[in-house]
Amino acid sequence: MKLTSKSFANGARIPAEFAFCAPDPRTHATLSKNRNPELSWSGLPAGTKSLALILHDCDVPSKPDDVNQEGRTISAKLPRVDFYHWVLVDLDPGSGPVQAGEFSGGVTARGKKGPDGPRGTRQGVNDYTMWFASDQDMSGDYFGYDGPCPPWNDEIPHHYVFTLYALDAPKCGVSGTFKGPDVLAAIRGHVLGQAALTGVYALNPAVKL
């Protein structure tokens, strides 16, 4: 089983058009096109009835105190946690590649609608829901894909892992509004195979990719 993308190679930089924020020399960061990348799969196990896709950043600072603060940097030694950017279930394995921009285009203040998505899929809320919870202009339920926006003062590049799961069930056992951990719990015991694709991204111009 393999997961590939025409938008970026495994281990390579994710282009800014697929990010929530792009570098800006004046303000450090600015909103970007926020398109989902193209994704293709092959070699699915026999008996695959649906696919689930989860995108997470595994390099998010465990403490937000210094995030995007002038005159400060986020140390590479700081422990890191996961941040979910896309949670997609009930994807038909025979429906063909996910096209670039098919599930997301542009930043939607207060979040895109959900959980119903294209192709009869369902999409969970990503962690921008939590991040913007106290922002009067941006708070809301962020369903579907919202791309990279790592701190512009982080010392390390962030790694964004797209993981595709081949499932033995036509529907994932989640309901209502769900998150990444909910899907991971629901698919336990139903995974026939999985494949991952990793891209890197940074807003800090001092970070080499």
C-alpha positions as CSV (number, residue, x, y, z in Angstrom):
1,M,0.0,0.0,0.0
2,K,1.4,3.4,-1.0
3,L,0.4,7.0,-0.7
4,T,1.9,9.6,-3.0
5,S,1.3,13.2,-4.1
6,K,1.8,15.3,-7.2
7,S,1.8,18.4,-5.0
8,F,5.1,17.5,-3.1
9,A,7.5,14.6,-2.7
10,N,7.8,12.5,0.5
11,G,10.1,14.4,2.8
12,A,10.0,17.6,0.8
13,R,8.7,21.0,1.5
14,I,5.0,21.6,1.2
15,P,4.3,24.4,-1.3
16,A,2.8,27.5,0.3
17,E,-0.4,27.2,-1.7
18,F,-1.3,24.2,0.4
19,A,-0.7,26.0,3.7
20,F,-2.9,28.0,6.0
21,C,-0.2,30.7,6.2
22,A,2.6,31.7,4.0
23,P,5.8,33.6,4.9
24,D,5.7,37.4,4.8
25,P,8.8,39.5,5.2
26,R,6.9,42.3,6.8
27,T,4.4,40.6,9.1
28,H,6.2,37.2,9.4
29,A,3.1,35.4,8.1
30,T,0.0,36.0,6.0
31,L,-3.0,33.9,5.1
32,S,-2.4,31.6,2.1
33,K,-4.5,29.7,-0.4
34,N,-5.1,26.8,2.0
35,R,-5.7,24.2,-0.7
36,N,-5.6,20.6,0.1
37,P,-2.8,18.8,-1.9
38,E,-3.3,16.1,-4.5
39,L,-3.2,12.6,-3.0
40,S,-3.1,9.2,-4.8
41,W,-3.0,5.7,-3.4
42,S,-2.1,2.2,-4.8
43,G,-1.8,-1.3,-3.6
44,L,-4.8,-1.3,-1.3
45,P,-5.3,-4.6,0.5
46,A,-8.0,-7.0,-0.7
47,G,-11.3,-6.4,1.1
48,T,-10.8,-2.6,1.5
49,K,-14.3,-1.1,1.8
50,S,-13.4,2.5,2.8
51,L,-10.5,4.8,3.5
52,A,-9.7,7.2,6.4
53,L,-7.2,10.0,6.1
54,I,-5.6,11.8,9.0
55,L,-3.1,14.7,8.7
56,H,-1.3,15.8,11.8
57,D,1.7,18.0,12.7
58,C,3.9,16.1,15.2
59,D,6.1,19.1,16.0
60,V,3.7,21.5,17.8
61,P,5.2,23.2,20.9
62,S,3.8,21.7,24.1
63,K,3.8,25.2,25.7
64,P,2.3,28.1,23.8
65,D,3.9,30.9,25.8
66,D,6.5,31.9,23.2
67,V,4.5,31.2,20.1
68,N,4.7,34.1,17.6
69,Q,6.2,36.5,20.2
70,E,8.6,39.2,19.0
71,G,12.0,38.9,20.5
72,R,11.5,35.2,21.5
73,T,12.2,31.9,19.9
74,I,10.7,28.5,20.5
75,S,13.6,26.2,21.4
76,A,14.2,23.0,19.5
77,K,14.5,21.2,22.9
78,L,10.9,22.0,23.9
79,P,8.7,18.8,24.0
80,R,6.3,18.5,21.1
81,V,2.7,17.4,20.7
82,D,0.3,16.5,17.9
83,F,-2.0,19.0,16.1
84,Y,-4.6,17.5,13.7
85,H,-5.1,19.4,10.4
86,W,-7.4,17.0,8.6
87,V,-9.7,14.2,9.6
88,L,-11.5,12.5,6.7
89,V,-13.5,9.2,6.8
90,D,-15.8,7.2,4.5
91,L,-13.7,7.8,1.4
92,D,-14.6,5.4,-1.4
93,P,-11.4,3.5,-2.3
94,G,-12.4,3.3,-5.9
95,S,-13.3,7.0,-6.3
96,G,-9.8,7.9,-7.6
97,P,-7.2,10.4,-6.3
98,V,-8.0,13.4,-4.2
99,Q,-7.5,16.4,-6.4
100,A,-5.7,19.5,-5.3
101,G,-8.1,22.0,-3.9
102,E,-11.0,19.5,-4.1
103,F,-11.7,19.6,-0.3
104,S,-10.4,23.0,0.6
105,G,-9.6,26.4,-1.0
106,G,-9.0,29.5,1.0
107,V,-9.2,30.2,4.7
108,T,-12.7,30.3,6.1
109,A,-13.1,32.5,9.2
110,R,-15.0,30.5,11.9
111,G,-14.3,27.3,9.9
112,K,-15.7,25.4,7.0
113,K,-19.0,23.5,7.3
114,G,-19.2,19.9,8.2
115,P,-19.2,17.0,8.8
116,D,-20.5,16.2,5.4
117,G,-17.8,16.5,2.7
118,P,-17.3,15.9,-1.0
119,R,-17.8,12.3,-2.5
120,G,-20.1,11.3,0.4
121,T,-17.3,11.6,2.9
122,R,-17.4,12.9,6.5
123,Q,-14.9,15.3,7.9
124,G,-14.0,15.8,11.6
125,V,-13.0,19.1,13.2
126,N,-9.3,20.0,13.1
127,D,-7.4,21.6,16.0
128,Y,-7.8,25.1,14.7
129,T,-11.1,24.8,16.5
130,M,-9.2,24.7,19.7
131,W,-6.5,27.2,18.6
132,F,-9.1,29.9,17.7
133,A,-11.5,29.2,20.5
134,S,-10.8,32.5,22.3
135,D,-10.6,34.7,19.1
136,Q,-13.8,36.7,18.7
137,D,-13.2,37.0,14.9
138,M,-12.1,33.4,14.2
139,S,-13.7,31.1,16.7
140,G,-15.9,28.3,15.4
141,D,-15.8,24.6,14.4
142,Y,-13.1,24.1,11.8
143,F,-14.2,21.0,9.7
144,G,-12.1,19.5,7.1
145,Y,-8.7,20.5,5.8
146,D,-6.8,23.5,7.1
147,G,-3.1,23.5,6.2
148,P,0.2,24.3,7.9
149,C,0.8,27.4,10.0
150,P,3.7,26.7,12.3
151,P,5.0,29.4,14.6
152,W,7.1,31.9,12.7
153,N,9.7,31.9,15.6
154,D,10.2,28.2,15.9
155,E,13.7,26.9,15.6
156,I,12.7,23.7,13.9
157,P,10.8,22.7,10.7
158,H,7.4,21.1,11.3
159,H,6.6,17.6,9.8
160,Y,3.1,17.1,8.4
161,V,2.2,13.4,8.2
162,F,-0.7,12.3,5.9
163,T,-1.7,8.8,7.0
164,L,-4.1,6.8,4.9
165,Y,-5.9,3.8,6.5
166,A,-7.6,1.0,4.5
167,L,-10.6,-0.2,6.4
168,D,-12.7,-3.4,6.3
169,A,-15.9,-1.4,6.9
170,P,-17.8,0.9,4.5
171,K,-18.4,3.5,7.2
172,C,-16.2,4.6,10.1
173,G,-17.7,4.1,13.5
174,V,-17.9,7.7,14.5
175,S,-20.9,10.0,14.6
176,G,-21.7,13.7,15.1
177,T,-18.8,16.0,15.5
178,F,-15.6,14.0,15.8
179,K,-11.8,14.6,16.1
180,G,-8.6,12.8,15.1
181,P,-8.3,10.7,18.3
182,D,-12.0,9.6,17.9
183,V,-11.3,8.2,14.5
184,L,-8.1,6.4,15.6
185,A,-10.1,4.8,18.4
186,A,-12.9,3.8,16.1
187,I,-10.8,2.1,13.5
188,R,-8.8,0.0,15.9
189,G,-9.3,-3.6,14.8
190,H,-10.6,-2.5,11.3
191,V,-7.3,-1.5,9.6
192,L,-6.2,-3.8,6.8
193,G,-3.2,-1.6,5.9
194,Q,-1.9,1.9,6.1
195,A,0.6,4.2,4.3
196,A,2.0,7.6,5.2
197,L,3.4,10.6,3.3
198,T,5.3,13.4,5.1
199,G,5.9,17.0,4.1
200,V,7.8,19.7,5.9
201,Y,7.0,23.4,6.3
202,A,8.3,26.4,8.2
203,L,7.5,30.1,8.4
204,N,10.8,31.0,10.1
205,P,13.2,32.1,7.3
206,A,16.1,31.0,9.4
207,V,15.0,27.4,9.3
208,K,16.5,25.3,6.5
209,L,14.3,22.7,4.8
